[in-house]
Amino acid sequence: MPYTKYLRWIILALLSLAFLIPFIVADGSFIPNMFFPFITGKNFAFRILVELLAGFYVLLALREPKYRPHASILMWVLLGFVVWMGIATAASVDPIKSFWSNFERMEGYLSILHLFAYCVIAGAVVSAEEWWDKLFQISIAASVLEGFIALFQIIHLFGFAPSSQSGARADGTFGNATYLAVYMLINLFLTLFVLVRMRRPHILQGYYGIALILQGVAVYYTETRGTLLGLLLGLVVVAVWIAWKAREVEWHTLRRISLGALITIAILVVGFLGLSGTALVQHSPTLTRLASISLNDPTVRTRLLYIWPMALEGFKDKPILGWGQENFNFVFNKYYVPAMYDQEQWFDRAHNAFLDWLIAGGLPAFLLYLSLFVFAIWAVVRSRLSVPEQAALLGLLCAYAFNNLFVFDNLVSYIYFFIIIAFAHGLSPRKPHALLLLSRPASEHIMAIAAPIVLVLMGIGIWVVNVPGIARAEGLIVALTTQNLTATATAAQGSPKDPANNLAEFNQILSSPGWPGTPLGRQEVVEQMLQFASNTISPSTSVSPNLKQQFYTASLNAATAFLATRPHDARLELFVGTFLNAFGQAQAAQQYLLMAHNDSPQKQTILFPLGITEISTGNTAQGIAYLQQAFNGDPAYTQARIFYAAGLYYTGGKAQADALLMEGFGTVLVNDSTLLQVYIDTKQYDRVVGIWQIRVQQDPSNSQTHIGLAAAYFAQGNKAQAIAELQRAAQLDPNLAPQIDSIITQIQNGTLK
């Protein structure tokens, strides 16, 4: 049987399908709706693809020795990196999460294993088939399609628009502008590589020119500063290498173009610096973001002054084995800086890929990861590639490395990095390792035995690794839905769902959906269940006390069981404390909030509920101390000032609270919902009226603000003003007139309480 022919084409097809991964979005359109649709769909698809590849590759390598892996320094370094990260995973703070990750990232050691397998297979088969040009051409074609999607998003054509989390920044089918930026960055240099391989004029040169324009435009409109600067650096590297090394006559014109490009880049940089404060720059969001790079920029300040120093402190704690993949949150919580109050409160990455590996696997992982770049560059420089081809690849590696100084990788950028490693590895002599040469091509008899065994194991592996996670990612979306939806109905069209069904659905996905079950996604299920119970079930007047109790018990049991497997997770401990407070269990909430505080001593978002809870349980002095600590952490944080004042009002320190507000705002009438509730609770109705008057002034045409002011007047005892405001609300919204007239009548006859 022609095993080799069929297997090699299957493998090449599967390797090529990896370039379609970016287009997968699990939002229910073509792929089932999953939690974190831009992440889960892509990752499950890639894992299944690699598992199929691995099965077919084993059969091909058995049958034909030339497809077996060959040795290179680069591949040995990669193997060392994978092995070391396996050791670091076993010794990590949370080995389960380090291996499986979660739905938000879907990385972990399991992903490293899949990427390594993809790299080994690509390095062996594509190199043997001399198919790299075709593989890169497929990638470029995919990037052209992605480029058109990004372009349509920019001009809002055909219904395309960036996702909500990217704002006005183009993000393609990634759901994240930064992810699209690095994808286009890599493909731009791959396009240059393929373009310079064409020694003679060719019709495809025009096509590649269009590809370069689309890729460059997409990078520009992602407004991703690190990638834009990386692109600039990469182009400088390309130009310098060609100008320095391309001495042959055939590259004379290209060398002159490179020298001209260097001069042009220098002029553009100097010109940009000189025009950075002008209207020309300020009218472009991308150029404005570039011009804003300084220590005054919140993003730059956060990374340089806070996140990266935190990572270095975490490295000092565990310099050899690190904390394990997916465990930067423990470092972040431990070394949290109060000045980060206006930034993301739950960083799970250092926003620097090199520091991420330093934290994940200690110094050995960092050095091995850095060595991958060094030996890839060495392989390119020592190869027989032409100077322009070398330049394109060197530019790619330098641009990608620079980009990774400011962001972390995602699945697609990982795939490309491992592809580049496989290509650089393929530049070394193609000779299988000596041990592999000991075996001859497998006979027909051996193949007949091996094929069914491999296929069965491949099927089991695909099921075990992926199906339970897919079921949980789909089930979580269903459990969070409060409407009964048909196949064609939207959320607005569906009928209200019985909350008992939500509880049953949560319980189902908390168990193991699909044999044999995996821990993947359990974190999100527990967190979402706690928030659903706190925000939807607890305050609802239509949910029976019995069902609320069932939700409370099931949610608390799930959370405590999960916490037992992941101790010292301040985020989850805070979620549990908030949940318990929502159900009126202040004493129990206090326990978990204290645990969260111990694990993250400086975080204001933990100190706020802890202080209020302590006050509510009678520990007045301790509660005020926590709120004061939050305020002292950074007095510029207005919410910390308000919470501290709130605590003082609740405990009789009115004069001190007034002074605190006057110092920060120049008035005690601060338009803040927390402070408004405090004034209501402490019966300071003149201040309640004052805040609602501010709201009416800010939004005079909103009937609801007038109703709020009327309620404040009524609580103050000013019935005439209350009636006057209600009448204004009725004039603004006649639909409310019958209900308002009834309320006015009750005020007048004294029956409204």
N, C-alpha and C positions, 0 to 999 in steps of 0.2 A: 504493500500500500504506500502511496506517495505522502507519507507523514510530513516530511520536511516542507513540501510545497504548501500544503494546507495550513500547517501550524505557523509557518513564518508569515503568511499573509494575514492570518487571524491576529497574530501578535502585533504586526505592523499597523493593522487597522485599529486595534485597541490602544496602542501607543498614540496614534493620531487622535483618537476620540478624546484624549485628555485635554485637547485644545478647545473642546466644546464645553468643558466644565464651567467656565465663566458665565455661560448663558443660562445656567440652571438656577431658577428661583422657585423655591417651594412655597408658592403663594396660592395654590389651588387653581391656577390657570391651566397649566399643563402637567404640573407635578403636584401631588397631594399637598395640602396646606400643612406646614410644619412650623413649630416654634423656631424663631430666628430664621426666617425663610431664606435669607441671602447666604446663610452659613451652612445650615444643616443639609439642604438639598445638594449643594456642591460637594460637601465632604462625604456624604453617604455614597453619592455617585462615584467619586474618585476611589473610595475604598473598595466598592464592588468591582470597579474596573481593574484595579490592581490585583485583587484576589483572582479574577478571571485570568489576568495576565500571568500570574504566578503559576497557576495550574497548567496552562498551555505551554508556558516556558519550560517547566520541568520536563514535559514530554519531548519538546524540541531539543533540549540540551541532552537528554538521554539518547536521542536518535542521532544527533549530529554534533560531534565534538567542536566544530568551529564556532558554534554558538555558545559554548561554555565561557564563563567569565575569565578574563585575563587580568593579570596583575599590573598595577601601577602604583606609584607612591601616593597619588591622589586618592585612589580607591582604598588603599590601606589606611590613610588618614580618615577617610569617611567611615570605614568600618570601625576604627578606633573610637570615633565620635559616637557612633551608634551604640557600641558596647559600653562605653563609659556612661552614656545617658541611661542605659539599662541599669547599671549599678546605682547611679544617682536616683533613679526612680524607686528602686527597691529600698533605698535608705532615706527617702524623702520624708518631709513633714507629713504629707498626706499621699501615700503611695497609690491609693485608688484614684484620686483625682489626677495625679501625675501621669497615670497610665491612660485613663479614659477621657480626661478633660471634662468639658460640659458643653451644652448646646451653644452657648455664646461664642466659644472659640473652636471647639472640636479639634483640638490639637493633641497634646500629650504624647506619651511614648508610642502609643498605637499608631499615630499619624507618622511619627519618625520611621517606624518599621515599614509602613506602606510606601513612604517616599524613598526609602533605601532600596526596597524591592524594585520600584519603578526605575530607579537610577541604574541598578545592576542590569536589569533586563534591557533597558535602552542602550546602555553602554556596550552590551554584548551583541545584541541583535542588530541594532541600527548601524553600528560600526561595521559588523560583518557584511551587512547588505549595502554599505555605503549609501545610506538612505537619509543622511542628515540634511542635505539640501531640501529634499522633499518634505521632511518633517518641519523644517523651519518655514517653508513656503506655506504649509497648512496653517501654521501658527500666525503668519502674517495675514493670510486671508481671514482668519478669525478676528484678528485685531482690526482689520478694515471694517468688518461688520460692526464690531464694538465701537469703532470710531464714528460710524454713521449714527449709531444709537446715541452716543454722547453729543454729536452735533445736533441731532433732533431735539435732545433735551435742552441744549443751550438756546435754540430758537423756538422751542415749544411747538414743534411740528408733529403732526400725526398723533397727537395725544401724549407724546413723550414729555416727561419732566423728571427732574432729579427726585430721589426719594426724600421723604420728610426730614430724615436725620442729616441730610447733606445740605439742606437749604437751597441756595441758588447754584451750588457747585455741581458740576457734572459728575455723575457717579456710575453711569452705564447700568449694567446688570449686576453690579457689585453691592449696591446699597451703601457704599462708603467711597467718598471721593478719593481718599488716599490709596485705597486698594486699586481703583481704576488707574490712578496716576502711575503707580509702580508697574502695573501690567503694561501700560502703553510705553513707559520708559524702556522696559526690556525689549519689547517688540520693535521699538524704533531702532535700537542698535542691531537687532537681528536683521531688520530690513536693510540697514547699511551694510551688514556683513554679506548678505545675499547679493546685494546690488554690486558691490565691488568685486564679487567673484565673476561677474560678467565682463570678460575682457573685451568683448566686441559689442557694438550697438545691437540692441535687442528690443523687440516690441514691449517686453515686460518691464523695461526700465521706466517707461511712462507710468505703468501700474504701480511700481514701487515708489515712484515720486509722489503719486496720489496717496499711497499708504503713509509715507513720511509726513505729509501735510496733515492728514487726519490724526495721526498719532501725536504730532506736535500740538495741534489745536486742542486735542483732548487733554493732554497734560496741562496745557496753559489754563484751560477752563476748570480743571479740578481745583485750581488755586492752592495746590499743595507745595509749600515753599521748599521743603527739603528735597522733594523730587525735582522741582524746577532747577534748584541749585545743583543737584546731582546731574541733571541733564547737561547743564552748562559745563560742569567739570568733565563729564564724559566726553563731550565734544572737543574740549581743550586737549584731553589726553589723545583722542583720535588724531587731531591736527598735529600735535607735537610729535607723536610717534611717526606719522607719515613724513613730516618735514625733516625729522632726524634720520630715519632709516631708509626711506624710499629713494635710493640713489640711482636705481636703474632708469634707463632712458624711457621705458614704457610708462613709468610713473612720474615723468617730469611734469606733465600738466597737473596731475593730481597733487603733486608736491606744491606747486605754485598756488593751487586753490587752497590748500591747507594753510600756507603762510598768510594768504589773504583772509582766511577765516579767523586766524588768530588775531590779526590786526582788527578785523571787524568786531570780534567779541570784546576786545580790549576797549574799543571806541564805545560800544554799546554799554559796557559796564560803567565806564567813566561818565558817559552821558546820563545814564540812569541815576547815578549817585548825585550828579549835578542838578537833575530835574526832579528829584524825589519829593520835593515839597510843592511842586507846581500842579496846576489843574490837570495837565496832561496825564500825570501819574495818578492823581487822586480820583479821576473819573474811571479808572480801571480797577475793579476789585482785586484782580490778580497782582497788578503792580503795587496797589496800595498795601496788600498783605506783605509783599516783598520789602517794601519801603519801611514797614512797621517793625522789621526785625531789630530788636534791641532788648535790653534788660527791662525796659518798661512794658514790653509786650507780655501779656499774661501767660501765653503758652510758652514763650522762651523762658520767662522767669521761673515758671513752674518746673520745667525740665532741668534747667541749669542749676537753680538754687535749691530745689527741693527733691524732685524725684531721683535724679542721678546721685546726689549725695546719700539719699536713703538707700539706694541700691548698693553703694559702696559700704555703708554701715552693715547692711545685711550680709554682704560678702565677708566682712570681717568676722561675723558670727559663725559662718559655715564656709570657710575658704576652700576646702577640698571637695567635698561631695555636694555642696550647695543645698538648696532648699527643695529641689525637685521641680520639674515642670509644673506650671499652673499654680505655683505657690507664692508668687510675688505679693499677693494680697496680705500674707502674714507679715512680710517685711514692711509693706506700706502702712499697715495698721500699727505696728510696733513703733515705727519711727515717724509717724504722722506729724506734720508741722502745722500748727494752728493757722498760720498765714495762708494756708491753702483753702480757707473756708469758701472762696468763690470759685473753686475748681471741682472737678469730679471727685466724689468722696470715696470711691471704691476702685482705685487704680488696681488693675491686675497685670499690668505690664510696666516696664521701666521706660517705654517709648524710646528704646535704643536696643536694637537686636543683640548687639555685642554684650551689653550689660544684662540683658535678659538671660543669655546663656551663662554669664558669670554667676547669676543668682541661681539658675536652674541646676547647673552641674559643677559649680565651683571653678577654680582656676584651670583645671585640666580641660573642661568643656569649652571655656573661653579660648584657650590656646588652640585647641583642635578646630574650633569653628573659624578662628582667624587663619589657621593653616590651610583651610579649604580655599580661601581666597588666594593665599600666597602660592600654593602649589598649582592652583588653576591658572594663575597668571604665569607661573613658571612653565607650565605645560604649553601654553599658547606661545610664549616667547621662544621656547626651544623647538617648536613645531616647524613643519615645512610649509605652513600657510604663508601666503604672500604678505608683504608688509601691510597693505591696506586691510586685509582680512584680520591680521593680528590686531591692528589698530581698533577695528570695530569691536572685537571681543574684549580687548583691554579697556576700551571706553565703557562697555557694558558693565564689566566687573567693578570698575572704579565708581561709576555712577550709582550702581546698585549698593555698593558698600557705603558710599556717602549717604545715600537715602536712608539706609538702615541705622545710621547714627541718630536719627530723629524719629523713627517709627519702628513698629514691630512687623514681623512677617504675617502673611495670611496664607491660606492654602495655595492659592494660585501663584503667588510669588515664590513660595516654597517649591512648587512643581517646577517652575522655570529655573530656579537656582540648582536644583538637582539635575535638570536636563543639561544645563551648562557644565556641571561637574561631569556628567556622563560623556558629553562631547569632548571636554578637555581630556578626560581619561582615555577616550578613544583615539586621541592623537598619539598615544604611546604605542609601542610595538604590540601587535595583536597576537599574542601568544598565550594560550590558556595556562593557568598555573600548573606547575609540574605535577602536583597530586592529581589534578583532573586528567592529565594525559595517561594516567595508569589504566584508565578504563577505555574500552573501545566503543564504537557505536553500538547501541542496544539492538539486539536482534528482533525480528518480527515476533518471536515468541515472547520475549521480555516486554515488548511494547504492548502486546495483547493483554498481558497481565497488569502492566503498570497503568494503562489508560483508564480502565474503570475505577481502579483504586484512587488515582489522582482526581478524577472527576467527582467521585463521591466525597472525598475530603474537601475538594474545592466548594462543592455545594453546601456541605455542613459548615465550613468556615464562613461563607457568605451569610448564611442564616444566623449563626451564632453572633457574629460581630456586628451585624447591621439590623436585622429585623426587629429585635426588641427595642433598639433605640429609635428606629423609624416609627414603630407603634406608639412609643411614649411621646415623641415629638408631635405626632398627629393628635394623640389623645389629649394632650395638654391644651391644644387650641380648642378642642371640643369642650373640655371641662371649664374653660374660662368664658365660654359663650353663654350669654344670658338669654338668648333667643333660640327657639326651635326653628331651624332652617331646613328647608327642602333643598333639593338639588339646584333649583333655579332661584330660590329666594335670597334676598339680601338681609343684612342684620336689621334693617329698618322694616322689612316686610314680615319677618318671622314673628310668631306669637311668643309671649314670655315663657321662659322655661321654668319648670318647677325646680327650686333650689335643691330639692332632694335628689334630683337627677345630677346636678353638679357635684354633689357630695359623692354619689355613687361613681361618677366618672373619675373624680380625684382618687378615690380609694382603689379603683381599678388600675390606674396608671402608676399608683404608688407601689402596687405589687409588681410582679414581673410580667409585663405584657409580651408574650411570645417566649417560647422556650429557647434557651435556659434562663433568660433574663440577664441584664447587665446593669451596672450602677449608672450608666450614662443618662444624664438628664434628671436624675433624682434631685439634685440640688435645685434646679429650676422648679420642679414640681412642688417641693416643700415650700420654697419661697413664695411661689405664686398662690399656693393654697393658704398660707398665712395671710397674705395681703388680701386675697379674695374674702376670707372669713372676716378680716378686720374692717375692710372698706365697704363690702357689699352686704354681708350677712348680719354682722353685729348691729349696724345702725338701722337696718330695715324694720319697719313696723308691720310688714306683711308676712314676715317669716315667723313661724310659731316658736315659742320658747323651747319646745322639745327638739325641733330641728336645729335651732341655734346651739343647743347643748350637744347635739350629735356632731355638728360642725366643729365646735370647740374641742371636744374630746378627740376626734379624729385628727384634727390639725395639730394639737399639742402632742399627741402620741407620735405622729409622723416626724415632727420637729425634734423632739427629744431623742427619738431613735436615730435620726440622722446626725444630730450633734454628738452622739456617743461615738460615731465613726469619724467625726471631724471636730475634735475639741479645739478650743481657742480660735474659732472663727468669729471674729467680732461682728461681722455683718449679719450672720445668721442669729447670733445671740441678741443683737439689737432687734431683728425682725420678730423674734419670739417675745421679747419684752414689750414691744409695741403692740403685738397681737394680744398679749395678756391684759395690757392696759385697756385695749378696746373692749374687752369683755369684762372690765371692772375688777380684774384680779391684780390689784396694785402690789400686794405683798409678794405674790409669785413673780410679777414683772420685775420687781426690785432685784430679785436674785439674778435674773438673766442680764439685766442692765448693768449690774455690778461686774458680772463676768465680762461683758463687752468692754466696760471701762478698764478693767485690768488688762485686757488684750490690746486696747488702743487708748492709752491714758489721756491723750491730748485732743481727741476728736470731739468737736463741739456737738456734732449731730448725735453723739451718745450722751454727752453731758447734759444736754437740754432735757430729754425725757427722764434721765436719771434724777436730775435736780427736782423736777416737778413731781415725780413719783415719790421721792423721799419726803417732800413737803406734804403730799396727800396722805402719806402714812404716818404723819406726825413727827418725822425727823426734820424739823424745821431748820435747825442750824446746819445740819449736813447738806440739806437740799440747797440752801443759799450758798454754801461753800462750793458746791459743784457748779452752780450757775455763775458764781463769781469767777471760778477758774476758767469757765468758757469765755467769759468777757475779758479777763486779763490775758488770755491767750493771744488775742488780737482785738483791741478796743475799736478798731476800724470796722469790725463786723457788726453791722447794725442789728441783725437778728439776735446776736449774743447780748447786745445792750438791752434789747427789748425783753428777752427772756429773763435777764437778771432783774430788770425793773419789775417784770411780772411777778417773779418770786418775792420780791420785796413788798409789792402791793398785797399779795396773798398773806404775808406774814406780819402785816402791820407796819412795815417800814415805808410809809407813804412819802415822808419828807425826803428820804434818801433816794427813793425811786424817782420822785419829781426832779430832784437835782441831776440824776443820771440822764433822764430824758432831755432836760434843758441843756445839759452839756453837749449832748450828741445832736439834738435836733432843733434846739432853740424854742421848743414848745412841748407841752405834754399832750397835745392833740395830734398824734402821729397816726396817719392813715394806714394802720396795720391791723389785719384781722385778729392776730393773737392778742394785741393790746386792747382791741375793741371788746373781745370776749372777757378779758380781765376786768375792764371797767364795768361790764354788765354784771359779772360775778360779784364784784365788790360794791355794786350799787352806786357807782359814780356816774349817774345818769346825765349830769351836765356835760361830762366829757364824751359820753356816748352820743349825745345830741351834736356836740361839736364835730366829731369825726364824720357823722352822717351828713352834716351840713357841708363839709369839705367834699364829700363824695357827690352830693347834689350839684355843687358848683363845678366840679370836674366833668360831670355827665348829666346836665340838666334835662335832657330829653329822654332819659331812661326812667320808666315808670317804677322800676324796682327800687331805685335809690330813693325815690320819694316815699315809697312804702316803708323802706327801712327807717327813714327819718321820722315818719309818722309813728312807727313802733317805739322809737326812742323818746319822742315827745310824750306818748301815752305812758311809758314807764316812768317818765319824769313827773307825770301828773298834769301835763299841759294838754288837756283834751281839745281845746280850740285849735291849737296849732296842729295837733294830730289829724283832726278832721280836715283842716285846710290842705295839708299835704296829701291826704287820701284823695281829696277832690282833684288836686293837680294830677295825681297818678291816673285817675279815671279819665281825665281829659286827654292825657297822652296815649292811653290805651283803652278805648271804649269797650273792648271785650271784657275788661275787668270791672266795668261799671256795676253790674248787678251784685257781684260779690262785695265790692267796696261799699255800695249803698247799704248792704246788710250789716257790714262791720260798723259803719257810721251810726246806724240805728242802735246797735248794741252799745256803742260808746255813749250815745245820748241818753239812753234809758238806764245805763249803769250795769248792764248785764255782761259786758265784756270784761273778762278777768285776765 
